[in-house]
Amino acid sequence: MRTALPIIAVVSVSAVLRVAASRSFEAPWIAPDEMIYGLLGRSLWETGQSSLLGQPAPFYGGYPLLVGLPLHLLGVATAVATIQVGQAILMSLAAAAVWAWARPLAGNAWALAAAALTACLPALAYSGLLMSEAAFLPAATLALWLTARTITQPSQGRQAALLGALGLATAARLQGVILVPILVTAVLLAAWFARDRRVFTRLSLTWATLGVLVASWIAFRLVADGGVSGVLGAYSGTLGSGYDARDVAHFVFYHVGDVFLLVLGIPLVALGVLAYGAARGRESNAGVRTLAAVSLAAALWLPLQVGVFASRYVGHLAERDLIVVAPPLFVCLGVWLARGVPRPQPATSIIAFAIAVPAVLLPVRTLVTPFAAPDAFMILPMQHLLEATSARFVEVSWTLFAVLLVVIAVAIPRRAAALVPAMIGIGLIAASALASSEITRLARIDNDRFFGTAGRTWVNDVATEQVTYLYDGSAYWNAAWKTAFWNDRIRRIVRLPGPSVGSLPATIVEPGFDGALVTEQGVKLEGRRILASTAFAFVGEPVAEIAQKDLDQAGLRLWRTPGPPRLSTWITGLKPNGDIVQPIRVVVYSCGPGRLELTLLGKQGTPVLLSVDGTRAALVALASGDVWNGAVPTPKNADGKRVCSFEIRSAGLVGSTKIAFVRAR
């Protein structure tokens, strides 16, 4: 127990610091991932069904069950805080697995150093968010350790434990299926390193069980989904065509370079030296041979898998999908340091050069973007440097830094070996602090934009019945996800015809002449509470409204309708601040006698053309600074059984403070 006290301290300090950092996170932030996990998990615990806002949902692994339970039992704010505490402990436990792996091979001190580096990874900031990385990192680290342990001594008990760990990792995140080819490759490498073919056959129980499990899973998904397309659940689409070979090659190369960035290079050199010794047949320690085999297999398969996926679905570095490669590399570093930093030449220099090439050739000018922030925390220092300097300066700085790391690995004196984990740790800690700060900043910006001065649960605070959210195709689709997450009164989302934005699980509806919203199947939308942009007005009364900032809509309004929701008017093209910079269209449903009342502000001295149903109604001469108050009546044939369409058009900028349709009494 006394021996374990230092690692208990590392895990505890890591968890406490991560919880403290997450206190400032306005989680959820990463859309739609966090919202999907939370909403799906809540649905699973409440109804036992896999659904998202009333729509059937594909299989997303077991992580939604983990976060769904507190969301089901507790209020959203309390549940999020509880999840953050639990996940901080869970992710920090990856350090304990690294310590247990490294201790027999490197001794307690260096094992502790490897564990501490794992705890310093910026990726542990995901513990403050509802992201499956929080469960996958410790589960996959455990599986990789047990892979090495089982290859070394393949008893039936260890094989059973390995199979359990593989299942746990895959349940945490479906990406865990990559651990199977990693296992196969690691066994083949270990057999080569040991010059013993029996390494493979000794795992016969594992191979047989995996075969049965894979066949059973495929059969289950075939029955559940009616085809092979559902084998990977929500990620089955990634198995299809549509990949560009050139893009795939580029992104695989980029992610090989990103592994260097993720661990700051030197652990890769340590792996290379250990693998070189094992490949030459000079490694007598079976544990080190299997460590090298497992680490090398992970370092080969993960950039390949993530690079292929990112080439089509991400478009930038998907570093968060790579993070499980780091713990075994830190174990390699600990073993290498414990052995006195062996560097056989010229092999070490060749290895270091090969490792440096993908890193130095990383196109940071294109890969370092604000869009990559949620997926690649290690690029954040370069992002900040880019904002302060120039792309060229960042490129040169990164190249020099990568070369410096390789030079340190090759040339640092043995007596200064302790500086290596210290330097890496400082770099990771700095990146971690920056990641936490950036999450806090960006999540608060989102909250300010989406909710303004209102509380995040503003819909729940006033609604007494289930609410339908009408999404009109706003570019800020993440606002709809976040509003639905915080307000469980919102039970479904419907959207108007047009391109789908943000993968919202929405039923398509279209308004009829009377404004009634009808599905593609011809069924009228039910319910008496509807939430929509302030561009819409419904027959009924507004219950609550919030102003939003810096979006393409002015705000959201919750309506109480006397029956199934019916649109009264719909305004398109109007800027949130009331400016008219393109033709404004006002559609009036059940259009009868009435008028469109306007207050227009001259800003550039251009005339304003007003029309109704395509017919010119008026031309308003509006000098700069002028204010015009007026109205456009409905056509004479407006009998309440048709739609009227008003248009406001000007060649220049025009302001408005009132655009409202008034029905005749």
C-alpha positions as CSV (number, residue, x, y, z in Angstrom):
1,M,0.0,0.0,0.0
2,R,2.8,2.4,0.8
3,T,4.3,1.8,-2.7
4,A,1.0,2.9,-4.2
5,L,0.7,6.1,-2.2
6,P,2.6,8.2,-4.8
7,I,0.3,7.1,-7.7
8,I,-2.7,7.6,-5.5
9,A,-1.4,11.2,-5.0
10,V,-0.9,11.7,-8.7
11,V,-4.4,10.5,-9.6
12,S,-5.9,12.6,-6.8
13,V,-4.1,15.8,-7.6
14,S,-4.9,15.3,-11.3
15,A,-8.6,14.8,-10.6
16,V,-8.8,17.8,-8.2
17,L,-7.1,20.1,-10.7
18,R,-9.4,18.9,-13.6
19,V,-12.5,19.4,-11.5
20,A,-11.3,22.9,-10.5
21,A,-10.7,23.7,-14.2
22,S,-14.1,22.3,-15.3
23,R,-15.9,24.6,-12.8
24,S,-15.6,27.4,-15.4
25,F,-16.7,25.3,-18.3
26,E,-20.1,26.1,-19.7
27,A,-20.7,22.5,-20.7
28,P,-21.9,21.2,-23.0
29,W,-19.9,23.0,-25.6
30,I,-18.8,20.7,-28.5
31,A,-21.9,20.3,-30.8
32,P,-23.5,18.1,-31.6
33,D,-21.4,15.3,-29.8
34,E,-22.0,16.4,-26.2
35,M,-25.7,17.1,-26.8
36,I,-26.2,13.8,-28.6
37,Y,-24.7,11.8,-25.7
38,G,-26.7,13.7,-23.1
39,L,-30.0,13.7,-24.9
40,L,-29.7,10.1,-26.0
41,G,-28.6,8.9,-22.5
42,R,-31.5,10.7,-20.9
43,S,-33.9,9.1,-23.3
44,L,-32.4,5.6,-22.7
45,W,-32.9,5.9,-18.9
46,E,-36.3,7.6,-19.2
47,T,-38.0,5.4,-21.9
48,G,-35.6,2.6,-22.6
49,Q,-35.6,3.6,-26.2
50,S,-32.7,5.0,-28.3
51,S,-34.2,8.2,-29.6
52,L,-33.1,11.8,-30.1
53,L,-35.8,14.4,-29.7
54,G,-38.5,12.1,-31.0
55,Q,-36.4,10.6,-33.8
56,P,-34.9,7.1,-33.8
57,A,-31.2,7.2,-33.0
58,P,-28.4,4.9,-34.2
59,F,-26.2,3.1,-31.7
60,Y,-23.5,5.4,-30.2
61,G,-21.9,2.9,-27.8
62,G,-22.3,2.7,-24.1
63,Y,-21.1,6.2,-23.1
64,P,-24.6,7.8,-23.3
65,L,-25.8,5.4,-20.6
66,L,-22.9,6.7,-18.4
67,V,-23.9,10.4,-18.7
68,G,-27.6,9.8,-19.1
69,L,-28.2,8.4,-15.6
70,P,-27.3,11.6,-13.7
71,L,-29.2,13.7,-16.3
72,H,-32.2,11.5,-15.7
73,L,-32.0,11.6,-11.9
74,L,-30.8,15.1,-11.3
75,G,-31.4,18.6,-12.7
76,V,-29.3,19.4,-15.7
77,A,-26.9,21.8,-13.9
78,T,-26.4,19.4,-11.0
79,A,-26.0,16.5,-13.4
80,V,-23.3,18.2,-15.5
81,A,-21.3,19.1,-12.3
82,T,-21.6,15.5,-11.1
83,I,-20.5,14.1,-14.5
84,Q,-17.5,16.5,-14.5
85,V,-16.3,15.2,-11.1
86,G,-16.8,11.6,-12.0
87,Q,-15.0,12.0,-15.3
88,A,-12.1,13.8,-13.8
89,I,-11.5,10.8,-11.6
90,L,-12.1,8.4,-14.4
91,M,-9.7,10.0,-16.9
92,S,-7.0,10.5,-14.2
93,L,-7.1,6.7,-13.6
94,A,-5.4,6.3,-17.0
95,A,-2.3,7.4,-15.1
96,A,-2.7,4.5,-12.7
97,A,-2.8,2.0,-15.5
98,V,0.4,3.6,-17.0
99,W,2.1,3.3,-13.6
100,A,1.1,-0.4,-13.2
101,W,2.4,-1.1,-16.7
102,A,5.7,0.7,-16.3
103,R,6.6,-0.2,-12.8
104,P,7.9,-3.7,-13.4
105,L,9.8,-2.5,-16.4
106,A,11.2,0.8,-15.3
107,G,11.0,1.0,-11.5
108,N,8.8,3.0,-9.3
109,A,10.3,6.5,-10.0
110,W,10.2,6.4,-13.8
111,A,6.8,4.7,-13.7
112,L,5.6,7.5,-11.7
113,A,7.0,10.0,-14.2
114,A,5.2,8.2,-17.0
115,A,2.0,8.3,-15.0
116,A,2.4,12.0,-14.3
117,L,2.9,12.8,-18.0
118,T,-0.3,10.9,-18.8
119,A,-2.1,13.0,-16.2
120,C,-0.7,16.2,-17.8
121,L,-2.2,15.5,-21.2
122,P,-4.3,18.4,-22.4
123,A,-6.9,15.8,-23.5
124,L,-7.9,15.3,-19.9
125,A,-9.7,18.6,-20.2
126,Y,-12.4,16.5,-22.0
127,S,-13.3,15.3,-18.5
128,G,-15.1,18.6,-18.0
129,L,-17.2,18.0,-21.1
130,L,-19.8,15.3,-22.1
131,M,-17.3,13.6,-24.4
132,S,-16.7,9.8,-24.8
133,E,-13.0,10.4,-24.6
134,A,-13.5,10.7,-20.8
135,A,-14.3,7.0,-20.7
136,F,-12.3,5.8,-23.7
137,L,-8.9,7.0,-22.6
138,P,-8.7,5.0,-19.3
139,A,-10.6,2.0,-20.8
140,A,-8.3,1.8,-23.9
141,T,-5.2,2.4,-21.8
142,L,-6.2,-0.5,-19.6
143,A,-6.9,-2.7,-22.7
144,L,-3.4,-1.8,-24.2
145,W,-1.7,-2.7,-20.9
146,L,-3.6,-6.0,-20.6
147,T,-2.7,-6.7,-24.2
148,A,1.0,-6.4,-23.4
149,R,0.6,-8.4,-20.2
150,T,-1.4,-11.2,-21.9
151,I,1.1,-11.5,-24.7
152,T,3.9,-11.9,-22.2
153,Q,2.1,-14.5,-20.1
154,P,-1.1,-15.7,-21.9
155,S,-2.9,-17.5,-19.0
156,Q,-6.6,-18.1,-19.4
157,G,-7.3,-15.6,-16.6
158,R,-5.3,-12.9,-18.3
159,Q,-6.9,-13.6,-21.7
160,A,-10.3,-13.3,-20.1
161,A,-9.3,-10.0,-18.5
162,L,-8.1,-8.8,-21.8
163,L,-11.3,-9.7,-23.6
164,G,-13.2,-7.9,-20.9
165,A,-11.1,-4.8,-21.3
166,L,-11.5,-4.8,-25.1
167,G,-15.2,-5.0,-24.6
168,L,-15.2,-2.2,-22.1
169,A,-13.2,0.1,-24.4
170,T,-15.4,-0.6,-27.3
171,A,-18.5,0.0,-25.2
172,A,-17.1,3.3,-24.1
173,R,-16.5,4.4,-27.7
174,L,-17.0,2.4,-30.9
175,Q,-13.6,3.5,-32.0
176,G,-12.4,0.7,-29.6
177,V,-12.8,-1.8,-32.5
178,I,-9.4,-0.6,-33.6
179,L,-7.9,-2.3,-30.6
180,V,-8.5,-5.7,-32.3
181,P,-6.2,-5.0,-35.2
182,I,-3.7,-3.4,-32.8
183,L,-3.8,-6.7,-30.8
184,V,-3.3,-8.8,-33.9
185,T,-0.4,-6.6,-35.1
186,A,1.2,-6.5,-31.6
187,V,1.1,-10.3,-31.3
188,L,2.8,-10.7,-34.7
189,L,5.4,-8.1,-33.8
190,A,6.0,-9.8,-30.4
191,A,6.4,-13.2,-32.2
192,W,9.0,-11.7,-34.4
193,F,10.8,-9.9,-31.6
194,A,10.9,-13.2,-29.6
195,R,11.7,-15.3,-32.6
196,D,8.9,-17.6,-31.4
197,R,5.8,-18.4,-33.5
198,R,4.1,-19.9,-30.5
199,V,3.3,-16.4,-29.2
200,F,0.4,-16.3,-31.6
201,T,-1.0,-19.8,-31.0
202,R,-0.8,-19.3,-27.2
203,L,-3.7,-16.9,-27.5
204,S,-6.1,-19.4,-29.1
205,L,-8.7,-18.7,-26.5
206,T,-8.6,-15.0,-27.3
207,W,-8.9,-15.6,-31.1
208,A,-11.7,-18.0,-30.7
209,T,-13.7,-15.8,-28.4
210,L,-13.1,-12.7,-30.5
211,G,-14.3,-14.6,-33.6
212,V,-17.5,-15.6,-31.8
213,L,-18.1,-12.1,-30.4
214,V,-17.5,-10.4,-33.7
215,A,-19.8,-12.8,-35.5
216,S,-22.5,-12.4,-32.8
217,W,-22.3,-8.6,-33.0
218,I,-22.6,-8.6,-36.8
219,A,-25.6,-10.9,-36.6
220,F,-27.2,-8.7,-33.9
221,R,-26.7,-5.5,-35.9
222,L,-28.0,-7.2,-39.0
223,V,-31.2,-8.1,-37.2
224,A,-31.4,-4.7,-35.4
225,D,-30.7,-2.5,-38.5
226,G,-31.8,-4.8,-41.3
227,G,-28.4,-4.7,-43.1
228,V,-24.7,-4.6,-42.8
229,S,-24.8,-0.8,-42.7
230,G,-25.5,-0.9,-39.0
231,V,-22.5,-2.9,-37.9
232,L,-20.7,0.2,-36.4
233,G,-23.9,1.9,-35.3
234,A,-23.8,5.7,-35.7
235,Y,-20.4,5.4,-37.4
236,S,-21.4,2.8,-40.0
237,G,-21.4,5.5,-42.7
238,T,-17.6,5.8,-42.3
239,L,-17.3,2.3,-44.0
240,G,-18.8,3.5,-47.2
241,S,-17.2,4.9,-50.4
242,G,-16.6,8.6,-51.0
243,Y,-13.0,8.7,-49.7
244,D,-10.4,10.4,-51.9
245,A,-7.1,8.5,-52.0
246,R,-5.0,11.6,-52.1
247,D,-6.8,13.2,-49.2
248,V,-6.6,10.0,-47.2
249,A,-2.8,9.8,-47.8
250,H,-2.4,13.4,-46.7
251,F,-4.4,13.1,-43.6
252,V,-2.8,9.9,-42.5
253,F,0.6,11.6,-42.9
254,Y,-0.7,14.6,-40.9
255,H,-1.8,12.5,-38.1
256,V,1.5,10.6,-37.9
257,G,3.0,14.1,-37.4
258,D,0.3,14.9,-34.9
259,V,1.4,11.9,-32.7
260,F,4.8,13.7,-32.5
261,L,3.0,16.9,-31.4
262,L,0.8,15.0,-28.9
263,V,3.6,13.6,-26.9
264,L,6.3,16.2,-27.8
265,G,8.4,13.8,-29.9
266,I,10.9,12.3,-27.5
267,P,8.7,9.3,-26.4
268,L,8.6,8.3,-30.1
269,V,12.4,8.2,-30.2
270,A,12.3,6.0,-27.0
271,L,9.8,3.6,-28.7
272,G,12.0,3.5,-31.8
273,V,15.1,2.6,-29.8
274,L,13.2,-0.1,-27.9
275,A,11.7,-1.5,-31.0
276,Y,15.0,-1.5,-32.8
277,G,16.6,-3.6,-30.0
278,A,13.7,-6.0,-30.1
279,A,13.7,-6.3,-33.8
280,R,17.5,-7.1,-33.7
281,G,16.8,-9.9,-31.2
282,R,18.8,-8.2,-28.5
283,E,16.0,-7.5,-26.1
284,S,15.9,-10.2,-23.4
285,N,13.1,-8.7,-21.3
286,A,9.8,-10.2,-22.6
287,G,7.8,-7.3,-21.0
288,V,9.8,-4.7,-22.9
289,R,9.4,-6.7,-26.1
290,T,5.7,-6.7,-25.8
291,L,5.6,-3.0,-24.7
292,A,7.4,-2.1,-27.9
293,A,5.1,-4.4,-29.9
294,V,1.9,-2.9,-28.5
295,S,3.2,0.7,-28.7
296,L,4.4,0.3,-32.2
297,A,1.1,-1.3,-33.3
298,A,-0.9,1.5,-31.7
299,A,1.3,4.1,-33.3
300,L,0.7,2.5,-36.7
301,W,-3.0,1.8,-36.6
302,L,-4.4,4.9,-34.8
303,P,-3.0,7.5,-37.2
304,L,-4.2,5.3,-40.1
305,Q,-7.7,5.0,-38.7
306,V,-8.0,8.6,-37.6
307,G,-6.4,10.0,-40.8
308,V,-8.8,8.1,-43.0
309,F,-11.8,9.3,-41.0
310,A,-10.6,12.9,-40.7
311,S,-10.0,13.1,-44.5
312,R,-13.7,12.9,-45.1
313,Y,-15.5,13.9,-41.9
314,V,-13.3,16.4,-40.1
315,G,-11.0,18.3,-42.5
316,H,-8.4,19.2,-39.8
317,L,-6.5,17.4,-37.1
318,A,-8.7,15.0,-35.1
319,E,-6.2,14.7,-32.3
320,R,-8.8,13.7,-29.7
321,D,-9.2,10.4,-31.6
322,L,-5.5,9.8,-31.3
323,I,-5.0,10.4,-27.5
324,V,-4.9,6.7,-26.5
325,V,-1.5,6.4,-28.3
326,A,0.1,8.6,-25.7
327,P,0.0,6.4,-22.5
328,P,2.0,3.5,-24.0
329,L,4.5,6.0,-25.5
330,F,5.0,7.4,-22.0
331,V,5.7,3.9,-20.7
332,C,8.3,3.5,-23.4
333,L,9.9,6.8,-22.3
334,G,10.0,5.6,-18.7
335,V,11.7,2.3,-19.7
336,W,14.2,4.1,-21.9
337,L,15.1,6.6,-19.2
338,A,15.4,3.9,-16.6
339,R,17.9,2.1,-18.8
340,G,20.1,5.1,-19.0
341,V,19.0,6.6,-22.3
342,P,20.6,4.0,-24.6
343,R,21.2,5.4,-28.1
344,P,22.8,2.9,-30.5
345,Q,24.2,4.7,-33.5
346,P,23.6,5.2,-36.3
347,A,20.2,3.6,-35.7
348,T,19.1,6.3,-33.2
349,S,19.8,9.1,-35.5
350,I,18.0,7.4,-38.4
351,I,15.0,6.7,-36.1
352,A,15.0,10.3,-34.9
353,F,15.2,11.6,-38.5
354,A,12.3,9.4,-39.6
355,I,10.2,10.5,-36.7
356,A,10.9,14.2,-37.2
357,V,10.0,14.3,-40.9
358,P,6.2,14.0,-40.6
359,A,6.3,16.5,-37.7
360,V,8.4,19.1,-39.5
361,L,6.3,18.7,-42.7
362,L,3.0,19.3,-40.9
363,P,1.3,22.1,-42.8
364,V,0.6,24.2,-39.8
365,R,-0.4,27.1,-42.0
366,T,-3.6,25.2,-42.9
367,L,-4.1,22.9,-40.0
368,V,-3.8,25.5,-37.2
369,T,-7.3,27.0,-37.4
370,P,-9.9,28.0,-34.8
371,F,-12.2,25.3,-36.2
372,A,-9.8,22.7,-35.0
373,A,-9.8,23.9,-31.4
374,P,-12.4,21.4,-30.1
375,D,-10.5,18.5,-31.7
376,A,-6.9,19.3,-31.2
377,F,-5.8,21.0,-27.9
378,M,-2.1,20.7,-28.7
379,I,-2.4,23.1,-31.6
380,L,-3.8,25.9,-29.3
381,P,-0.3,27.3,-28.5
382,M,0.3,27.6,-32.2
383,Q,-3.1,29.2,-32.7
384,H,-2.3,31.9,-30.2
385,L,1.1,32.4,-31.7
386,L,-0.5,32.7,-35.1
387,E,-2.9,35.4,-33.8
388,A,0.0,37.4,-32.4
389,T,2.5,37.0,-35.3
390,S,2.1,35.4,-38.7
391,A,1.7,32.0,-40.4
392,R,5.3,32.1,-41.6
393,F,6.6,32.8,-38.1
394,V,4.5,29.9,-36.7
395,E,5.8,27.5,-39.4
396,V,9.4,28.4,-38.7
397,S,8.9,28.2,-34.9
398,W,7.3,24.8,-35.1
399,T,10.0,23.4,-37.3
400,L,12.7,24.7,-35.0
401,F,10.9,23.3,-32.0
402,A,10.4,19.9,-33.5
403,V,14.0,19.7,-34.5
404,L,15.1,20.8,-31.0
405,L,13.0,18.0,-29.4
406,V,14.7,15.4,-31.7
407,V,18.1,16.8,-31.0
408,I,17.5,16.6,-27.2
409,A,16.5,13.0,-27.6
410,V,19.6,12.2,-29.5
411,A,22.2,14.3,-27.7
412,I,21.1,15.0,-24.1
413,P,23.7,13.7,-21.6
414,R,22.6,10.7,-19.5
415,R,23.1,12.6,-16.3
416,A,20.5,15.0,-17.5
417,A,17.9,12.4,-18.3
418,A,15.5,13.6,-15.5
419,L,15.1,16.8,-17.5
420,V,13.3,15.0,-20.3
421,P,10.1,14.2,-18.5
422,A,10.3,17.6,-16.8
423,M,10.5,19.4,-20.1
424,I,7.7,17.3,-21.6
425,G,5.6,17.8,-18.5
426,I,6.0,21.6,-18.6
427,G,4.9,21.6,-22.2
428,L,1.9,19.5,-21.6
429,I,0.9,21.5,-18.5
430,A,1.1,24.7,-20.4
431,A,-1.0,23.3,-23.2
432,S,-3.5,21.9,-20.6
433,A,-3.9,25.3,-19.0
434,L,-4.4,26.9,-22.4
435,A,-7.0,24.3,-23.4
436,S,-9.0,24.9,-20.2
437,S,-8.8,28.6,-20.7
438,E,-9.9,28.3,-24.4
439,I,-12.8,26.0,-23.5
440,T,-14.0,28.5,-20.9
441,R,-13.7,31.4,-23.3
442,L,-15.4,29.8,-26.3
443,A,-18.2,28.1,-24.3
444,R,-19.0,31.4,-22.7
445,I,-19.1,33.1,-26.0
446,D,-21.6,30.5,-27.2
447,N,-23.8,30.9,-24.1
448,D,-23.8,34.7,-24.5
449,R,-24.8,34.3,-28.2
450,F,-27.5,31.7,-27.7
451,F,-29.1,32.7,-24.4
452,G,-28.2,36.4,-24.1
453,T,-29.1,37.5,-20.5
454,A,-31.6,34.7,-20.1
455,G,-31.0,31.5,-18.1
456,R,-30.2,28.4,-20.1
457,T,-33.4,26.7,-18.8
458,W,-35.6,29.6,-19.8
459,V,-38.0,27.3,-21.8
460,N,-38.4,24.9,-18.8
461,D,-39.0,27.9,-16.5
462,V,-42.2,28.9,-18.3
463,A,-43.4,25.9,-20.2
464,T,-45.8,23.5,-18.5
465,E,-46.3,21.2,-21.5
466,Q,-44.1,19.5,-24.1
467,V,-42.5,22.0,-26.6
468,T,-41.8,21.6,-30.3
469,Y,-38.8,23.5,-31.6
470,L,-39.2,24.9,-35.2
471,Y,-35.7,25.2,-36.7
472,D,-35.6,27.4,-39.8
473,G,-32.1,26.5,-41.2
474,S,-30.1,29.0,-39.2
475,A,-26.3,28.6,-39.7
476,Y,-26.0,28.4,-35.9
477,W,-27.6,25.0,-35.6
478,N,-25.6,24.3,-32.4
479,A,-27.9,26.9,-30.7
480,A,-30.8,24.5,-31.3
481,W,-28.9,21.6,-29.9
482,K,-27.8,23.5,-26.8
483,T,-31.3,24.9,-26.1
484,A,-32.8,21.4,-26.4
485,F,-30.1,20.0,-24.0
486,W,-30.8,22.4,-21.2
487,N,-34.6,22.3,-21.6
488,D,-36.1,18.8,-21.5
489,R,-39.6,20.2,-22.2
490,I,-38.4,20.4,-25.8
491,R,-39.2,16.9,-27.0
492,R,-38.9,17.2,-30.7
493,I,-37.5,19.4,-33.4
494,V,-39.1,20.1,-36.8
495,R,-37.6,22.0,-39.7
496,L,-38.7,23.6,-42.9
497,P,-37.8,22.1,-46.3
498,G,-34.3,22.7,-47.5
499,P,-30.8,21.4,-46.9
500,S,-30.2,19.8,-43.4
501,V,-27.8,21.8,-41.3
502,G,-26.0,20.4,-38.3
503,S,-27.5,16.9,-38.4
504,L,-30.5,17.9,-36.3
505,P,-32.9,15.0,-35.8
506,A,-35.9,16.9,-37.2
507,T,-39.2,16.1,-38.9
508,I,-39.7,18.1,-42.1
509,V,-42.8,20.2,-42.0
510,E,-44.3,22.7,-44.5
511,P,-46.9,25.4,-43.9
512,G,-50.1,25.3,-45.8
513,F,-52.1,28.4,-46.9
514,D,-53.5,28.6,-43.4
515,G,-50.1,28.4,-41.8
516,A,-50.8,24.9,-40.4
517,L,-47.5,22.9,-40.3
518,V,-47.9,19.6,-42.1
519,T,-45.4,16.7,-42.3
520,E,-44.3,15.0,-45.5
521,Q,-46.9,12.3,-44.7
522,G,-49.6,14.9,-44.7
523,V,-50.1,14.9,-40.9
524,K,-50.7,18.1,-39.1
525,L,-48.2,19.0,-36.4
526,E,-49.8,18.5,-32.9
527,G,-49.0,20.3,-29.6
528,R,-49.8,23.8,-28.2
529,R,-46.3,25.0,-27.3
530,I,-43.9,25.9,-30.1
531,L,-40.5,27.6,-30.0
532,A,-39.2,29.4,-33.0
533,S,-37.1,32.3,-34.3
534,T,-38.6,35.7,-33.8
535,A,-38.9,35.9,-37.6
536,F,-42.1,33.7,-37.1
537,A,-45.4,34.7,-35.6
538,F,-48.0,32.1,-34.8
539,V,-51.7,32.3,-34.1
540,G,-51.8,32.4,-30.4
541,E,-49.9,34.4,-27.7
542,P,-46.2,34.7,-27.0
543,V,-45.2,33.2,-23.6
544,A,-41.6,34.2,-23.4
545,E,-38.8,35.5,-25.6
546,I,-35.0,35.9,-25.4
547,A,-32.7,38.1,-27.5
548,Q,-29.7,36.4,-29.0
549,K,-26.4,38.1,-30.0
550,D,-24.2,37.9,-33.1
551,L,-26.4,35.3,-34.8
552,D,-28.4,35.3,-38.0
553,Q,-31.6,35.7,-36.1
554,A,-32.7,38.3,-33.4
555,G,-33.9,35.8,-30.9
556,L,-36.3,33.0,-29.9
557,R,-39.9,33.2,-28.9
558,L,-42.1,30.6,-27.2
559,W,-45.7,30.5,-28.2
560,R,-48.9,29.1,-26.7
561,T,-51.3,28.2,-29.4
562,P,-55.1,27.5,-29.1
563,G,-54.8,24.3,-31.1
564,P,-52.2,22.7,-33.5
565,P,-49.6,25.4,-34.3
566,R,-50.5,27.7,-37.2
567,L,-48.1,30.3,-38.7
568,S,-49.5,33.8,-39.0
569,T,-46.5,35.5,-40.6
570,W,-42.9,34.6,-41.6
571,I,-40.2,37.2,-42.4
572,T,-37.1,36.2,-44.3
573,G,-34.0,38.2,-45.2
574,L,-34.1,40.7,-42.4
575,K,-30.9,41.3,-40.4
576,P,-31.2,40.8,-36.6
577,N,-30.6,44.6,-36.1
578,G,-33.4,45.5,-38.5
579,D,-31.2,46.4,-41.5
580,I,-32.4,45.6,-45.0
581,V,-29.5,44.7,-47.2
582,Q,-31.3,42.2,-49.5
583,P,-35.0,41.8,-50.5
584,I,-37.1,41.2,-47.4
585,R,-40.1,38.9,-47.8
586,V,-43.0,38.9,-45.5
587,V,-45.4,35.9,-46.0
588,V,-48.8,36.2,-44.5
589,Y,-50.9,33.0,-44.0
590,S,-54.7,32.9,-44.1
591,C,-54.3,36.3,-45.7
592,G,-57.4,38.5,-45.5
593,P,-58.0,42.2,-45.2
594,G,-55.2,44.0,-43.4
595,R,-52.0,45.9,-44.0
596,L,-48.2,45.6,-43.5
597,E,-47.1,48.5,-41.3
598,L,-43.6,49.7,-41.8
599,T,-41.1,52.2,-40.2
600,L,-38.1,52.6,-42.5
601,L,-34.9,54.5,-41.9
602,G,-32.9,56.1,-44.8
603,K,-29.2,55.2,-44.5
604,Q,-27.8,55.6,-48.0
605,G,-30.5,57.7,-49.7
606,T,-31.8,54.9,-51.9
607,P,-35.5,54.5,-52.7
608,V,-37.4,51.5,-51.4
609,L,-39.7,49.5,-53.7
610,L,-42.7,47.9,-51.9
611,S,-44.6,45.2,-53.6
612,V,-47.3,42.6,-52.8
613,D,-47.7,39.3,-54.7
614,G,-45.2,40.5,-57.2
615,T,-47.1,43.7,-58.0
616,R,-45.6,47.1,-57.3
617,A,-47.4,48.8,-54.4
618,A,-45.3,51.9,-53.7
619,L,-41.9,53.5,-54.3
620,V,-40.7,55.3,-51.3
621,A,-38.1,58.1,-51.8
622,L,-36.0,57.8,-48.7
623,A,-33.1,60.3,-48.2
624,S,-30.3,59.6,-45.9
625,G,-31.5,60.3,-42.3
626,D,-35.2,60.2,-43.3
627,V,-37.8,58.2,-41.4
628,W,-40.8,56.8,-43.2
629,N,-44.0,55.5,-41.6
630,G,-46.5,53.8,-43.8
631,A,-48.4,50.7,-44.7
632,V,-49.1,48.4,-47.6
633,P,-52.6,47.0,-47.8
634,T,-53.4,43.4,-48.8
635,P,-54.8,42.7,-52.3
636,K,-58.5,43.1,-52.8
637,N,-58.8,39.4,-53.4
638,A,-57.3,38.5,-50.0
639,D,-60.1,36.4,-48.5
640,G,-58.4,34.5,-45.8
641,K,-58.0,31.4,-47.9
642,R,-54.6,32.2,-49.5
643,V,-51.1,33.4,-48.8
644,C,-49.9,36.9,-49.4
645,S,-46.3,37.8,-50.1
646,F,-45.0,41.3,-49.4
647,E,-41.5,42.4,-50.5
648,I,-39.3,45.3,-49.5
649,R,-36.4,46.0,-51.9
650,S,-33.7,48.7,-52.1
651,A,-30.4,49.1,-53.9
652,G,-28.7,50.4,-50.8
653,L,-28.8,50.0,-47.1
654,V,-32.1,50.7,-45.3
655,G,-33.0,50.4,-41.7
656,S,-36.2,49.3,-40.1
657,T,-37.7,49.5,-36.6
658,K,-41.1,48.1,-37.5
659,I,-42.3,45.4,-39.9
660,A,-45.6,44.1,-38.7
661,F,-48.8,42.8,-40.3
662,V,-52.0,44.0,-38.8
663,R,-55.2,42.1,-39.7
664,A,-58.4,44.1,-40.2
665,R,-60.9,43.7,-37.4
